[in-house]
Amino acid sequence: MKRRDFIQGATAAGVATAAVAASTFPKPAIAQGLKEWKLAMSWPLNSPGLGTSGQRVARNITALSGGKIKVKVYGGGELVPAFGVFDAVSAGDAEMYQSAEYYWQGKHKAFNFFTTVPYGLTGTEHAAWMKYGGGQELWDELSADFGLKGFLGNSTGTQMGGWYRKTINELDDFKGLKFRMPGLGGEVLRALGVTVVNLPVAEIYPALASGAIDAAEWVGPWHDLAFGFHKITKHYYYPGFHEPGTSGSYGMNKKVWDGLTKDEQLLIKTVIDAEAHNQFAEFNARNLGSLNVLLTKHGVQLHQYPKEMLMKIGEVAGDVIGKVGNSDPFTKRVYDSFITYRKQAITWAKIGEQGFMNARSLPFKYS
C-alpha cells in the first residue's frame, strides 16, 4: 500500500557544468521542441533572496538550455495562492514550485524534516544530511506519492527568534499570544500555550500592525528589514531556536521530470544546486549589513532568550518532535535518520565549528 492511500489530509563551477551539458545535448533531444514551464512561488515575485532567487533559477534554466526550456515565474497569489503551489504542481497546472516543505505538514508530517526542525540542524548540517545522509532519498520517496520530485533549493541560514509587540522574559509570557510561526516550531509554541497561525509573508505585516497577531517570525535581518517589521515593534529576539537552518525547496511535477532527457535533468539539478550555494552565501552577507541598519538607524532592541527559557523550550521541542516522529511508519524512518545524523553533527560541531567560534570570540587584539 502506498503512503498516499492513507494520507489524509555548487557554485560557479556548477553553472559551468550545466553550460557544458547544455552545449552537448544530442541533436534529437533539442529537436523535440520548445518546453514552456510555469514556476509558482510562495512569496512575492521580487522578495529579496527568495523571489529573486527563483527568478535567477528560471533565467539560468532558460539560458543554459539555449531557450529550449522557457520558465515563466509567478509570485505568490499570481497564478495560485502562496500555499497552493504544491497542489498546482502535483496536478500539472504548473511544472515547478519554489517554497518550503514544512508548509505541507498537513499532507504528511514528514515534510517538516526536509525544511527545518527546532533545535535540529544548521543550514550546512541540513544540506549535508539531505545530500549525504539519506535525506534526499527519503524525500524522493515521499514526494513521489504526490507526483513530485523535490530539490534542495536554498538555505536562509540560522533565523532570528521573531518580533514581539511586548517583551518576553519567561515561559508564562508566551501564554495567550497569537504568533505567526509555521512548521514544527509552531507546534512547539502551541504546546507552550501559544495560539499559532500560519500566514504567507504578504499578510504578516498587516496582521502584526493591526494587532491580529502579537508576534511573528519571518527569516532574519535582511528579509525582516525589507518587509518593515521594525516599523511596528522594536523588540527583536534571538536565537532562532525554531529554525536553526531553514532549507527552501523546488518541486517539479514528476511526470515532467521523468520525461526529460538525462542531459536536461543534469541541467536542472546543476542550476538549482548552484543557486542554493549562491543564495546561502547571499543571505549570510546581506544579514550583516541589515542587522546594523536595524540597530543603528531604526532603534531596534535585540533581546536574547534567557538560558532557562531555551532549556525548557528545548525539552518541550524534543517531546513534540518525538511524538511527530513516531506518528506513522514512514515519518519514523525520516525521524530516525534525522536524529541519528543530528547526534553525529553535534559531536563534530563541538570540536569543529563551535570550537573555532569559541576561540574567535576570545578578547585578543586582531585588527
C-alpha positions in Angstrom: 0.0 0.0 0.0 1.3 3.5 -0.9 1.5 6.1 1.9 -0.8 8.3 -0.1 -3.6 5.7 0.3 -3.7 6.5 4.0 -2.6 10.2 3.9 -5.4 12.4 4.8 -5.0 15.5 4.8 27.8 24.2 -6.5 28.7 27.1 -7.2 30.1 28.8 -10.3 31.7 25.5 -11.3 28.2 24.0 -11.1 26.9 26.5 -13.6 29.8 25.8 -15.9 29.0 22.1 -15.7 25.4 22.9 -16.7 26.6 25.0 -19.6 28.7 22.2 -20.9 25.7 19.8 -20.6 23.6 22.3 -22.5 26.1 22.7 -25.3 26.5 18.9 -25.7 22.8 18.0 -25.9 22.2 15.4 -28.6 20.6 17.0 -31.6 17.4 14.8 -31.4 16.8 15.8 -27.8 16.8 19.5 -28.7 14.8 18.9 -31.8 11.9 17.6 -29.7 10.8 21.2 -29.4 10.3 24.1 -27.0 9.2 23.5 -23.4 7.3 26.3 -21.7 7.1 25.9 -17.9 5.4 27.8 -15.1 7.3 28.3 -11.8 4.9 29.2 -9.0 6.4 30.6 -5.8 5.1 31.0 -2.2 6.4 34.6 -1.9 6.2 37.9 -3.8 8.0 37.9 -7.2 10.7 40.4 -6.1 11.0 39.2 -2.5 14.7 39.6 -1.7 16.7 36.4 -1.6 13.7 34.1 -2.3 11.7 35.6 -5.2 14.9 37.0 -6.7 16.5 33.5 -6.3 13.6 31.9 -8.1 13.9 34.3 -11.0 17.6 33.5 -11.3 16.9 29.8 -11.5 14.3 30.5 -14.2 16.7 32.7 -16.2 19.6 30.2 -15.9 17.5 27.2 -17.0 16.2 29.2 -20.0 19.7 30.5 -20.9 21.6 27.2 -20.4 19.1 25.2 -22.3 19.6 27.5 -25.3 16.0 28.7 -24.9 14.6 25.2 -25.3 13.1 25.3 -21.8 11.5 28.6 -21.1 10.5 29.2 -17.5 8.0 31.9 -16.5 7.9 32.8 -12.8 4.8 33.7 -10.8 4.9 35.2 -7.3 2.6 34.1 -4.6 -1.0 34.8 -5.4 -0.4 35.5 -9.1 -1.0 32.0 -10.5 -2.3 30.3 -7.4 -2.3 31.2 -3.7 1.0 31.2 -1.9 0.3 27.9 -0.2 -1.4 26.4 -3.2 1.8 25.8 -5.2 2.3 22.2 -4.1 -1.2 21.2 -5.3 -0.8 23.1 -8.5 2.4 21.3 -9.5 1.1 18.0 -8.3 -1.9 18.4 -10.5 0.1 19.5 -13.5 -1.2 23.1 -13.5 2.4 24.3 -13.2 5.7 22.5 -13.8 7.6 23.8 -10.8 7.2 25.5 -7.4 9.6 27.2 -5.1 8.6 27.1 -1.4 9.4 25.4 1.9 8.4 21.8 2.6 7.1 22.4 6.1 4.1 24.2 4.6 2.9 20.7 3.6 2.8 19.2 7.0 -0.9 18.9 6.7 -0.4 16.5 3.8 2.3 14.5 5.7 4.2 15.3 8.8 7.5 14.0 7.4 7.7 17.1 5.1 8.8 19.1 8.2 12.1 17.4 8.3 13.1 18.5 4.8 12.9 22.2 5.8 14.0 22.6 9.4 13.4 21.3 12.9 13.6 23.2 16.2 17.0 22.6 17.9 17.8 20.4 14.9 20.5 21.1 12.2 22.2 24.2 11.0 21.9 25.1 7.3 25.2 23.4 6.5 24.4 20.3 8.5 20.9 20.0 7.0 22.3 20.2 3.5 24.8 17.5 4.4 22.1 15.2 5.8 20.0 15.8 2.7 22.8 15.1 0.2 25.0 12.6 2.0 22.9 11.3 5.0 19.9 9.8 3.2 17.6 12.8 3.4 17.1 13.3 -0.3 16.3 9.6 -0.9 13.6 9.7 1.8 12.2 13.0 0.4 12.1 11.5 -3.1 10.1 8.5 -1.7 7.6 10.8 0.0 7.3 13.3 -2.9 6.7 10.6 -5.4 3.4 9.7 -3.7 2.2 13.2 -4.6 3.6 13.1 -8.2 6.5 15.4 -7.4 10.3 15.4 -7.4 11.9 17.7 -4.8 15.2 19.6 -4.9 17.1 21.4 -2.1 16.8 24.9 -3.3 18.5 27.2 -0.8 19.1 27.9 2.9 18.4 31.1 4.8 20.9 30.0 7.5 20.0 30.4 11.2 17.0 32.6 11.6 16.0 35.2 14.2 13.6 34.4 17.0 10.9 36.8 16.0 9.3 40.2 16.5 7.2 40.8 19.6 4.8 43.6 20.5 5.9 43.2 24.1 8.9 41.8 25.9 9.2 38.1 26.7 11.0 37.2 29.9 9.7 33.9 31.0 7.7 31.0 29.6 4.4 32.2 31.1 4.7 35.3 28.8 4.0 33.0 25.9 0.6 32.0 27.1 -2.2 33.6 25.1 0.0 35.1 22.5 -1.1 34.9 18.8 2.1 34.1 17.0 2.8 33.6 13.3 5.2 30.6 13.1 5.0 27.7 10.6 6.2 24.1 10.9 7.3 22.2 14.0 8.4 25.5 15.6 4.7 26.4 15.6 3.8 23.1 17.2 6.3 23.6 19.9 4.8 27.1 20.7 1.4 25.6 20.6 2.5 23.2 23.4 3.5 26.2 25.4 0.1 27.8 25.2 0.5 30.0 22.2 -2.2 30.4 19.6 -0.2 29.7 16.4 -1.2 30.9 12.9 0.5 30.5 9.6 0.4 33.4 7.2 2.1 34.0 3.8 4.7 36.7 4.1 2.5 39.3 2.3 0.0 39.0 5.2 2.4 39.2 8.1 2.9 43.0 8.3 -0.8 44.0 8.2 -1.6 41.3 10.8 1.1 42.5 13.1 0.3 46.1 12.6 -3.4 45.7 13.3 -2.8 43.6 16.4 -4.4 40.5 14.8 -1.2 38.7 15.9 1.1 39.6 18.8 4.3 38.3 17.4 5.8 37.0 14.2 8.9 35.4 12.8 9.9 35.6 9.1 13.5 35.0 8.4 16.3 37.3 9.6 17.7 40.8 9.4 17.8 41.2 5.6 14.3 40.0 5.0 12.8 41.5 8.1 14.2 44.9 7.3 12.8 44.7 3.7 9.3 43.9 5.0 9.4 46.6 7.6 8.5 44.8 10.8 10.7 47.3 12.7 8.1 50.0 11.9 5.6 48.1 14.2 7.7 47.0 17.1 11.3 47.3 18.2 11.6 44.0 20.2 13.7 41.6 18.1 14.6 38.2 19.7 17.3 35.7 19.2 18.4 32.9 18.8 16.0 31.3 16.2 15.7 28.0 18.1 12.7 27.1 15.9 14.6 27.3 12.6 18.3 26.8 13.1 19.0 26.3 9.4 16.0 26.6 7.1 16.1 24.9 3.7 13.9 26.1 0.9 12.8 23.8 -1.9 11.9 23.4 -5.5 9.3 20.9 -6.5 8.8 19.6 -10.0 5.9 17.6 -11.5 7.3 14.1 -11.5 5.9 13.3 -15.0 7.6 16.3 -16.3 10.9 15.4 -14.6 10.7 11.8 -15.8 10.1 13.0 -19.3 13.3 14.9 -19.5 16.5 13.6 -21.1 19.4 12.8 -18.8 21.2 16.0 -20.0 18.1 18.1 -19.3 17.8 16.6 -15.8 21.5 17.4 -15.2 21.0 20.9 -16.3 18.0 21.5 -14.0 19.8 19.9 -11.0 23.0 21.8 -11.6 21.3 25.1 -11.9 19.4 24.6 -8.6 22.5 23.3 -6.8 24.5 26.3 -7.9 21.7 28.7 -6.9 21.4 27.0 -3.5 25.1 27.7 -2.8 24.8 31.3 -4.1 21.7 32.1 -2.1 23.1 30.7 1.2 26.1 33.0 0.7 23.8 35.9 -0.1 21.7 35.5 3.0 24.8 35.4 5.2 26.3 38.5 3.5 23.1 40.6 3.5 22.1 39.8 7.1 25.3 41.5 8.3 24.6 45.0 7.0 20.8 44.7 7.5 21.2 44.0 11.2 23.4 47.0 11.6 20.8 49.2 9.9 18.1 47.9 12.1 20.1 48.6 15.3 21.7 51.9 14.4 19.1 53.6 12.1 15.8 52.2 13.4 16.4 51.8 17.1 15.6 48.1 17.2 16.3 46.4 20.5 17.9 43.0 20.5 16.7 40.6 23.2 18.3 37.2 23.9 16.0 34.5 25.2 17.1 33.6 28.7 19.0 30.3 29.0 16.4 28.9 31.4 13.7 29.5 28.8 15.8 28.0 26.0 16.4 24.9 28.1 12.7 24.4 28.8 11.6 25.1 25.2 14.2 22.6 24.1 12.7 20.0 26.4 9.2 20.7 25.0 10.6 20.6 21.5 12.2 17.2 22.0 8.8 15.9 23.2 6.8 17.4 20.4 9.3 16.3 17.7 9.5 12.8 19.2 5.7 12.4 19.0 5.6 13.7 15.4 8.5 11.4 14.5 6.6 8.3 15.8 3.3 9.3 14.3 3.4 6.8 11.4 5.9 4.3 10.0 7.3 6.5 7.2 7.8 9.6 9.4 9.6 7.3 11.9 12.1 6.4 9.2 12.7 10.0 8.5 12.9 10.9 12.1 15.3 8.1 13.0 17.6 9.1 10.1 17.4 12.8 11.1 18.1 12.2 14.8 21.0 9.8 14.1 22.6 12.5 11.9 21.9 15.2 14.5 23.8 13.3 17.2 26.8 12.9 14.9 26.6 16.6 13.8 26.6 17.8 17.4 29.8 15.8 18.2 31.6 17.3 15.2 30.3 20.8 15.7 31.6 21.0 19.3 35.1 20.1 18.1 35.0 21.9 14.7 32.9 25.0 14.1 31.8 25.7 17.7 35.3 25.1 19.0 36.6 27.7 16.5 33.8 30.2 17.3 34.7 30.0 20.9 38.3 30.7 20.1 37.5 33.5 17.7 35.4 35.2 20.5 38.3 35.5 22.9 39.2 39.1 23.6 42.6 39.2 21.8 43.7 42.0 19.5 43.3 41.1 15.9 42.8 44.3 13.9 
